[in-house]
C-alpha cells in the first residue's frame, strides 16, 4: 500500500477509507431520520410547533440564555424562513435538517483550520459523529451542537497560525461550543491546553499574536457565558434536569436504556490503547477485537426500544467528548494504523446501525399509527392508548412522549389535513403551555383548521387553566 509521511509518521489510505465510511454511515442514518420525521420524536414536536407559530424564543428558549447558539444557528434561521413565506411544515423540516446537519457542518469547518498534511485528524470528528451524535439520532439535544463546535475550536487552537481568517473561524466555533450546552465544561479545558501546546512549539510571532487574541476574546466570552448561565440556573426545571443528568440513577439509565453505548465506549478505548501500536500483534489485535465485540452485540441484540433511550444518552455524549479530544491531542504527530482506524469504524457501524434501525422501525410503526388518525373526521381527541393498540406491533413498548404528543399530531408532514389530535386524555397530563397563552398560539398556528386550533386550546385549558 502506498504511504506518505505526515509530520514524521506514516498515514495510509485506510485512514481515509475509515473517515469516508464513518461519514457515509452517519449521513445515511441522519438522512433516514430526516425523511422519516424522526426530528419530531420527543421534544422535537414541541420545538417544531414553536417554529410554526414563530415564537420559539418566547415559548421555550428564553429560559436557556446560556444555550443561545442553538437558537441562533438552528432555530432562528427556520423562523426567518417562515417569516419570509416558507410554509409552516417546510420551516419545521428546515429546522430538523439543521439539527441533524450541524455535526457535518462542524466537520467541514475543520478543513479551514487543519494543515493539509494533518487532515487525517478528521478521523476524530468523523468518529465523534458516528459514535456520539448518532447515538442520540432524532432527539433534539443541544449537545449535538456542543460536539459540532468542539472540533473546529480544538483544531483552531492546536494549529493556530498567522491566518486571521482561520482565527475568526476558531472564535466563531468556540462561541458556538460555549453557548451550546453547559455540559461543554467537561471538554472546555482541552481548548487552552491545545493553545498552550501550540504556543510551546511555535516561535512564530504571527501565531503567538493570534493565540494571544484568542485567549483575550475567549476569556471575555467565558465571563459572558457565566453570567448567562447564572440566569439559566434560576429556572427550577433547568436545575431539576441538570441534577437528573448527573445523578447516579441518571447515569445508570444511560446504559440501561441504550446498552449499545457500552460497545461504543469499549471500541473507543481499544482504539486509544492499540491504534498506534506498530507491532504485528498490536495491529491485528486492534483490527480484530472491536469488530468481534460489535458482531457479538448485533447477534445477541435484545434491546427494548424506549422513548428515553435517545434522551438520557446526552450524558454519555458529553462525557466521551473530552476522551476523544484528549486522544487527539496526545497523537497529534502520528496517524494511527489504518487497519485499526477502519476496525474502529466498522465496529461503530455495526453497533449504530443495529441499534438505530431498530429504533427507526419502532418510530415508523408509531408514527404511521398516529398519522392514520389525524386526517380522519370529525375533529376530536384520540386517546394515546388507542393509537398504541393500533400499531403493527401493539405489544411493543410505547415510544410516545406523552406531554409532547398533541404537537406531534399537528406537525407531521405530508398529511392532507390535521383534524384529530392524539393525546393522553387524563386531566393530570402535563402541558407546556398555559390556557392564557392559547389564544395567541392558536391565532399563529394558521396551517391548522380553526376547529383543530379550538380543540388544542380546549385540551390545554383543561390541564393548565391559568
Residue pairs with C-beta under 8 A, 6 or more apart in sequence:
1 12
1 13
1 14
1 338
2 12
2 13
3 10
3 11
3 12
4 10
4 11
5 11
6 117
6 118
6 120
6 334
6 335
7 117
7 118
7 332
7 333
7 334
8 333
8 334
9 333
9 334
9 335
10 335
11 120
11 335
11 338
12 335
12 337
12 338
13 338
14 338
14 339
14 341
14 342
15 120
15 123
15 335
15 336
15 338
15 341
15 342
16 120
17 338
17 342
18 123
18 126
18 338
18 341
18 342
18 344
18 345
19 120
19 122
19 123
19 126
21 342
21 345
21 346
21 349
22 123
22 126
22 127
22 129
22 130
22 345
22 348
22 349
23 104
23 107
23 126
23 129
23 130
25 130
25 134
25 345
25 348
25 349
25 352
25 353
26 103
26 104
26 126
26 129
26 130
26 133
26 134
26 352
27 104
29 134
29 137
29 352
29 353
29 356
30 100
30 101
30 104
30 134
30 137
32 38
32 360
33 39
33 100
33 137
33 138
33 360
34 93
34 96
34 97
34 100
36 360
36 363
36 364
36 367
37 96
37 367
37 412
37 413
38 44
38 137
38 138
38 360
38 363
39 48
39 95
39 96
39 99
39 100
39 138
39 140
40 48
40 96
40 367
40 408
40 411
40 412
41 138
41 139
41 307
41 310
41 363
41 399
41 401
42 138
42 139
42 140
42 307
42 310
42 311
42 401
42 404
43 139
43 140
43 401
43 404
44 96
44 138
44 139
44 140
44 404
45 401
45 404
45 405
45 407
45 408
45 411
46 60
46 404
46 407
46 432
47 56
47 60
47 75
47 95
47 140
48 92
48 95
48 96
48 407
48 411
49 92
49 407
49 410
49 411
49 445
50 56
50 59
50 60
51 75
51 78
51 79
51 82
51 88
51 91
51 92
51 95
52 82
52 88
52 89
52 91
52 92
52 410
52 411
52 444
52 445
52 447
53 59
53 441
53 444
53 445
54 79
54 82
54 83
54 444
55 441
55 444
56 71
56 75
56 76
56 79
57 71
59 432
59 433
59 437
59 441
60 432
61 67
61 68
61 70
61 71
61 75
63 232
63 235
63 237
63 238
64 70
64 142
64 232
64 235
64 238
65 228
65 231
65 232
66 179
66 182
66 225
66 228
66 229
66 231
66 232
67 142
67 179
67 180
67 181
67 182
67 232
68 179
68 228
69 145
69 149
69 175
69 176
69 178
69 179
69 180
70 142
70 145
70 179
70 180
70 181
73 98
73 102
73 145
73 176
74 95
74 98
74 99
74 102
74 145
75 95
77 94
77 95
77 98
78 91
78 92
78 94
78 95
78 98
79 91
81 90
81 91
81 94
82 88
82 91
86 94
87 447
88 445
88 446
88 447
89 411
89 413
89 447
92 411
92 413
93 413
99 140
99 144
102 144
102 145
102 148
103 125
103 128
103 129
103 133
103 144
103 147
103 148
104 129
105 148
106 125
106 147
106 148
106 149
106 150
106 151
106 152
106 173
107 122
107 125
107 126
107 129
107 148
107 151
109 152
109 169
109 173
110 121
110 122
110 125
110 151
110 152
110 155
111 119
111 122
112 152
112 165
112 166
112 169
113 152
113 155
113 156
113 159
113 166
113 169
113 170
114 121
114 122
114 155
114 159
115 159
118 159
118 332
120 335
121 155
121 328
121 332
123 336
123 341
124 151
124 324
124 325
124 327
124 328
125 151
126 345
127 268
127 324
127 344
127 345
127 348
128 147
128 150
128 151
128 321
128 324
129 147
130 345
130 348
130 349
130 352
131 264
131 267
131 268
131 320
131 324
131 348
131 352
132 147
132 264
132 316
132 317
132 320
132 321
132 324
133 144
133 147
133 148
133 317
134 352
134 356
135 258
135 260
135 261
135 264
135 310
135 313
135 316
135 317
135 352
135 355
136 143
136 144
136 310
136 311
136 313
136 314
136 317
137 310
137 356
137 359
137 360
138 310
138 359
138 363
139 310
139 311
139 313
139 314
141 181
141 311
141 314
141 317
142 180
142 181
143 180
143 181
143 183
143 314
143 317
143 318
144 317
145 176
145 180
145 181
146 177
146 180
146 181
146 183
146 184
146 187
146 317
146 318
146 321
147 317
147 321
148 176
149 173
149 174
149 175
149 176
149 177
149 178
149 180
149 184
150 177
150 184
150 187
150 321
150 325
152 169
152 170
152 173
153 170
153 173
153 174
153 176
153 177
153 191
154 190
154 191
154 194
154 325
154 328
154 329
156 166
156 167
156 169
156 170
156 173
156 174
156 214
157 170
157 191
157 192
157 194
157 195
157 198
157 211
157 214
158 194
158 195
158 197
158 198
158 329
158 332
159 198
160 166
160 167
160 170
160 195
160 198
160 202
160 207
160 210
160 211
160 214
161 204
161 206
161 207
161 210
162 204
162 205
162 206
162 207
162 209
162 210
163 210
164 210
167 210
167 213
167 214
170 214
171 214
171 217
171 218
174 191
174 214
174 218
174 221
175 221
177 184
177 187
177 188
177 191
178 184
178 188
178 218
178 221
178 222
178 225
179 225
179 228
181 314
181 318
182 229
182 232
182 242
183 245
183 314
183 315
183 318
184 318
186 318
186 319
186 321
186 322
187 318
187 321
187 322
187 325
189 322
190 322
190 325
190 326
190 329
191 218
192 215
193 329
194 329
195 211
195 214
195 215
197 329
197 332
198 207
198 211
199 208
199 211
202 208
232 238
233 239
244 250
245 312
245 314
245 315
246 315
250 312
250 315
251 315
253 308
253 312
254 261
254 312
254 313
254 315
254 316
255 261
255 262
257 306
257 308
257 309
257 312
257 313
258 303
258 309
258 310
258 312
258 313
258 355
259 303
260 297
260 303
260 351
260 352
260 354
260 355
261 313
261 316
263 293
263 294
263 297
263 347
263 351
264 316
264 320
264 348
264 351
264 352
265 316
265 320
266 290
266 293
267 290
267 293
267 294
267 344
267 347
267 348
267 351
268 320
268 323
268 324
268 327
268 344
270 286
270 289
270 290
270 344
271 286
271 290
271 327
271 336
271 340
271 341
271 343
271 344
272 323
272 327
274 282
274 283
274 285
274 286
274 289
274 340
275 286
275 336
275 337
275 340
275 341
275 344
276 331
276 334
276 336
276 337
276 340
277 283
277 285
277 286
277 337
277 340
278 337
283 337
283 339
283 340
284 339
286 337
286 339
286 340
286 343
286 344
287 339
287 340
287 342
287 343
288 343
290 343
290 344
290 346
290 347
291 343
291 346
291 347
291 350
293 347
294 346
294 347
294 348
294 350
294 351
295 350
297 350
297 351
297 354
298 350
298 351
298 354
301 354
301 355
301 358
303 309
303 355
303 358
304 397
305 358
305 359
305 362
305 396
305 397
305 399
306 397
306 399
307 398
307 399
307 400
307 401
309 359
310 359
362 396
362 397
362 399
363 399
365 391
365 392
365 393
365 396
366 387
366 388
366 391
366 398
366 399
366 400
367 412
368 391
368 392
369 387
369 388
369 390
369 391
369 392
370 387
370 408
370 409
370 412
370 422
371 412
371 415
372 390
373 382
373 386
373 387
373 390
373 420
373 422
374 409
374 412
374 415
374 417
374 418
374 419
374 420
374 421
374 422
375 415
375 416
375 417
375 418
375 419
375 420
376 419
376 420
377 419
378 419
379 419
379 420
379 449
379 451
379 452
379 454
379 455
380 419
380 420
380 421
380 455
381 420
381 421
381 422
381 423
381 425
381 455
381 459
382 420
382 421
382 422
382 423
383 422
383 423
383 424
383 425
384 398
384 400
384 402
384 405
384 422
384 423
384 424
384 425
387 400
387 422
388 394
388 398
388 400
401 408
402 424
402 429
402 430
403 424
403 429
403 430
403 431
403 432
404 432
405 422
405 423
405 424
406 421
406 422
406 423
406 456
406 459
406 460
408 422
409 418
409 420
409 421
409 422
409 423
410 418
410 421
410 445
410 448
410 452
410 456
417 449
418 447
418 448
418 449
418 452
419 449
419 451
419 452
421 452
421 455
421 456
421 459
423 429
423 459
427 462
427 463
428 463
429 463
430 463
431 459
431 460
431 463
431 464
433 441
433 460
433 464
434 460
434 464
434 465
434 466
435 457
435 460
435 461
435 464
435 465
435 466
436 466
438 456
438 457
438 460
438 461
439 457
441 457
442 453
442 454
442 456
442 457
443 453
445 453
445 456
448 456
